[in-house]
Amino acid sequence: MTASPAAPKPRRRTTKQELTTEDSPAISREEYAQFIGQTDLSNIWLQKAHTNNMHGPQTPDQATFRFISTARWEPWDGGFRIFHHYIVHVETVDSPLAELDITLGVDFVSKLPLTDEIFTIFGDVNLPVNTWPFLREFVSTTVGRMGWIPFTIPALKQGVKRPPHSPTTTRTRKPRTQHPQQASE
């Protein structure tokens, strides 16, 4: 385990899962490509998790997922560490069903230092590509442990702009009343 050295206050940047390019990067594509080319993922780990099931053990008939994402970074020996925080709201139009709150630690090895200008792009593009599969697994496993039929949240689609205030995804699930083999008999 590599300990983080005493460092300046961690930089914070809030992002939405809807990837927009509101911040115009102060670096060129070539500089960013050079940074990415020498950066390697070292470790992804669960830093914290909290769940709140407000619906109970029955699978809801319908649910909408809404995602909020924030990230902050700090330098460490040989690279940088990012804490990627997701809040997943599972809800209907009328009421909240569950909330999943998860923070993933993501360690990167890098010879070049991460800067706020690079992180503006990295946090919107590269970071979600690395953390989204872990979030998908966490959501599916956790709702299964709530007694619900596991949900599969959608694949991450980079560069897709969603209209403001639209739900990320809606899933309708009805509990299976018969085993699939019994239904065909």
N, C-alpha and C positions, 0 to 999 in steps of 0.2 A: 504494500500500500504506500503510495507516495503522498506525503503530507504537503499541504499547500503552504508556501512560505508566507511570512507576513507581507501583505500586499496592500495597495491602496484600496479604498472602498470599492466593492464590486460594482461594475457598470450594470445598469438595468435598462432593459428595453422591452416594451410591451408590444406584442404582435397579435393579430387576429388570425385565425386559421384561413380566412379569406386573404389570399396573398395579393397584396397590392404593392405598388412601387411608388408610394407617396414620397419616400425619402430618396432623394437622388444621391447616388453614391459619389464620394469624392475621389474614387479610384477608378482606373481604367479597367476594361475587361481583361486586358493582358495581365495587369497587376493582380487582379482577383484570381485569374487562372493560375498564375504562378503560386499564389498562396495556397490554393486548393490542391495543386499538384504535389506539394510537399507536406500536406497535412494528412495525418492518418488517425482514424478512430482507434482509441486504445481500450475504452471500457464504457459500457452503459450499465447503470445500476439504479436500483430503487432507493431514493433518498427518503421519501415519505409517501404515505397513502392514507386516505380517510374516505370512508363511504357512509352514506346515509340513505337507507331504504325507507321511504315514506309510504310505500304502497303495500308492503307485506309480501308473503311468499308466492302469491299467484302471479303468473305472467300477465302483464297488462295487455289488453286487447289491441291497443295502439300506443305508440310512443314516438316522440320526436327527440332527436339528439341535438343539443346545442353545445358547441365547444368554445372555450375561452383558453387562450394560450399566452403565457408570459415567459420571458427568459432573461437570465442575467448571467454574466460571465466574470471570471477572474483568472488571472495568470497563475500558473504554477510551474515548477521546475520542468523544463522540457516541453512545455506546451501551454494549454489552457483548459479550464473546466467550465462547463455550462450547466446551469440548473434550469431545466425546461419543465415548467409547471403547466399542467392542464387541469381545467375544471370541466367536467362533462355533466351537463344538465340533461336528465331524462325526464320528459314531461309530456303532458297532453295540453290541449288548448286551455283546459280548466284548472289543471293542478300539477304541481311537481310530483314526480314519482320516485326519483332517486337523484343523488348527486355523488359523483366520484371525483375525488381531488387527489391528484398524483403529481409528484415531482420526481423527475428522472435526472440523475447526475450523468453527465456525458463528458468523458475525458478524451482529449485530443493531443497527439504528439505533433509538435510543430517547431521547426527551426526558426521560422519567421514569427514575430509577435502578432497576436490578434490586436486589432485596433477597433475603436468604435465605428469607424467608417467601414471596415471589413465586416464587422458584426451586423451592421445594418442589412447587408445582403445575406450573409451567412445565416443569420437568425430566421430569415424568411424563406431561404431556398434549401440550404444543406441540412440545417438542424432538423426540420420536420421530416425530411426523408429518412433520417436515422432514428428518430424517436417514435414516429407514427406506428410502425409495426408493434412496438412494445405497448403503446397505448391500446391498440386494437386487441391485443391478447389480454391485457389487463381488464378491459371492459367486458369482453366475452366471458372470461373466467369469473370475474366478480359477479356479474348478473346471474351466472349459473349458480354461484354459491348463495345468492339471494333466494334461490328456489325458482328462478325464472328460466324459461328456455333461453339459452345463450343468444345474444344478438351479435351480429357481425356488423361493425361500423364500416362505412365505405372506405375504399382505397383513397389515399391521398392523391389529389390531382393538382399538380403544380401549374400555376398560370391560369387557372380557371377562376374567373371572378363571379361571385354570387351576388345577387341583388341584396341591398341592405335589409336587415330584419327578416330575411327568409330563413326558415329552418334549414339546417344542414342536411338532414335526412329524416324521413319518416318511415317507420317500419310498423307493419301490422302483423301481429303474431296471435295466433289462436292455439291454445294448448291442444296437442294431439289427443284425441279421445280413444283411439284404437292404435294398436301396434300396426305398422304398415302391412305386415303379412296377414293380420286378421282382417284388414279392410278389403283385401283382395279375395278372401275366401267366400 
